[in-house]
């Protein structure tokens, strides 16, 4: 009986101790995240990435994103919805277009904003996670833009430890 209680306590403490997650964004190659669970409802994290590939006439040089999440349910060991608030800083480089009929800016541009969003996280086998999120908010550095709004979305695959 004593051995059964000891094994139960060790197993349950191993589940409770899983407060960290490392994740990769499946939509954007070269972006990774770290998330730390603060309690049953709150977590905070940092997301960083670099644009490895040029897409069209644009290349994302780097992205830094600090975020906080509020989970709708207390239990962190099941699938759940969350609200997210984040601060994002991006640096983009725009290249001259090969099409003479297309005009856009050329050079390096920075953008920053505070974004709010929603998401859903799924826990698989008590160790692996998949979360989907979408954020939107005002962009502060380029107020002269036609639409000074930033948006971010991701599908992250992670490992909880």
C-alpha positions in Angstrom: 0.0 0.0 0.0 2.8 2.4 0.9 4.4 1.7 -2.5 1.2 2.4 -4.3 0.8 5.8 -2.5 4.4 6.7 -3.3 4.0 5.8 -7.0 0.8 7.8 -7.2 2.4 10.9 -5.6 5.4 10.6 -7.9 3.2 10.3 -11.0 0.8 13.1 -10.0 3.8 15.4 -9.2 5.3 14.7 -12.6 2.0 15.8 -14.3 1.7 18.9 -12.1 5.4 19.8 -12.7 4.8 20.2 -16.4 4.9 24.0 -16.5 7.0 24.6 -19.6 6.4 24.2 -23.3 8.7 24.6 -26.3 6.8 25.0 -29.6 7.4 25.5 -33.3 5.1 27.4 -35.6 3.9 25.1 -38.4 2.8 28.0 -40.6 6.0 30.0 -40.4 9.3 28.1 -40.8 12.0 29.4 -38.4 9.7 30.5 -35.6 9.8 29.0 -32.1 8.0 29.7 -28.8 8.5 29.1 -25.1 5.4 29.2 -22.8 5.5 29.0 -19.0 2.4 28.2 -17.0 2.0 30.5 -14.0 -1.1 28.8 -12.5 -4.2 26.9 -13.7 -5.5 29.9 -15.7 -2.6 32.0 -16.7 0.6 31.6 -18.7 3.2 33.8 -20.3 5.7 33.3 -23.1 8.1 34.5 -25.7 8.0 33.9 -29.4 10.9 34.6 -31.7 11.5 33.9 -35.4 13.4 34.9 -38.5 12.3 34.8 -42.1 14.3 32.1 -43.8 12.7 32.5 -47.1 11.7 35.4 -49.4 8.0 35.3 -50.2 7.2 37.4 -53.3 8.8 40.8 -52.8 8.9 40.6 -49.0 11.1 39.0 -46.4 10.5 39.0 -42.7 13.8 39.7 -41.1 12.8 38.9 -37.5 9.9 38.8 -35.1 9.7 39.1 -31.3 6.5 38.5 -29.5 5.8 38.5 -25.8 2.4 37.1 -24.8 0.1 36.3 -21.9 -2.7 33.9 -22.0 -5.9 33.4 -19.9 -7.3 29.9 -20.2 -11.1 29.6 -20.0 -11.0 26.4 -17.9 -8.8 25.6 -14.9 -7.5 22.2 -15.8 -4.4 22.5 -17.9 -4.4 18.8 -18.8 -7.3 19.0 -21.2 -8.2 20.9 -24.4 -9.3 24.4 -23.9 -10.0 27.9 -25.3 -7.8 30.9 -24.3 -7.6 34.6 -24.7 -4.3 36.1 -25.6 -2.7 39.6 -25.3 0.6 40.2 -26.9 3.2 42.8 -27.9 4.7 42.2 -31.3 7.7 43.7 -33.0 8.5 42.8 -36.7 11.2 43.9 -39.1 10.4 43.4 -42.8 12.5 44.0 -45.9 10.7 44.9 -49.2 12.5 44.4 -52.5 11.7 46.0 -55.9 8.9 44.3 -57.7 9.7 42.4 -60.9 6.3 43.5 -62.3 6.4 47.1 -63.5 2.7 47.5 -62.9 3.0 46.8 -59.1 4.2 49.6 -56.9 5.1 49.1 -53.2 7.6 50.4 -50.7 11.2 49.3 -50.9 13.6 49.0 -48.0 13.5 47.9 -44.3 10.4 48.7 -42.3 9.6 48.1 -38.6 6.2 47.5 -37.1 5.0 47.1 -33.6 1.7 46.7 -31.9 -0.4 45.3 -29.1 -2.6 42.5 -30.3 -5.5 40.7 -28.7 -6.7 37.3 -29.9 -8.3 33.9 -29.2 -7.1 30.4 -29.5 -7.6 26.8 -28.7 -5.0 24.3 -27.3 -5.2 20.5 -27.4 -3.1 18.3 -25.2 -2.0 14.9 -26.6 -0.6 12.1 -24.5 0.1 14.5 -21.6 3.3 15.7 -23.2 2.5 17.1 -26.7 0.4 20.1 -27.5 -1.1 21.7 -30.6 -2.5 25.2 -30.4 -4.2 27.4 -32.9 -4.5 31.2 -32.4 -5.3 34.4 -34.2 -4.4 37.9 -33.0 -5.3 41.4 -34.4 -4.6 44.9 -33.1 -3.4 48.4 -34.0 0.1 49.0 -35.5 2.0 51.9 -33.8 5.1 52.6 -35.9 3.6 53.1 -39.4 0.6 55.3 -38.7 0.7 56.6 -42.2 -0.1 53.1 -43.6 -3.4 52.7 -45.5 -4.6 50.3 -42.8 -2.5 50.5 -39.6 -3.5 47.1 -38.3 -1.4 44.1 -37.5 -2.6 40.5 -37.5 -0.9 37.2 -36.6 -2.0 33.6 -36.7 -0.3 30.3 -35.9 -0.5 26.6 -35.6 2.0 25.5 -33.0 3.2 22.0 -32.2 4.8 21.8 -28.8 6.4 19.6 -26.2 5.4 20.0 -22.5 8.0 19.4 -19.8 
